[in-house]
Amino acid sequence: MLSHLRNLYGRSIRSLKEDKGQGLVEYALILVLIAIVVMAAVKGLGTTTNSAFSKINSGLQNP
């Protein structure tokens, strides 16, 4: 998933560099959007990982 985000980020930056007259506001909005997507992905992954480790921990404590 992270590689897809990197790919999207790279394509976005290349596209923006090709366009003339792009303002700093547009760059900032795109970076904020990317940051929100990354935070959501990390939060979801963290929740899933925490749940898996909790199940493993419970299984080890109660054989």
Order of alpha helices (4+ residues) and beta strands (2+ residues): alpha-alpha
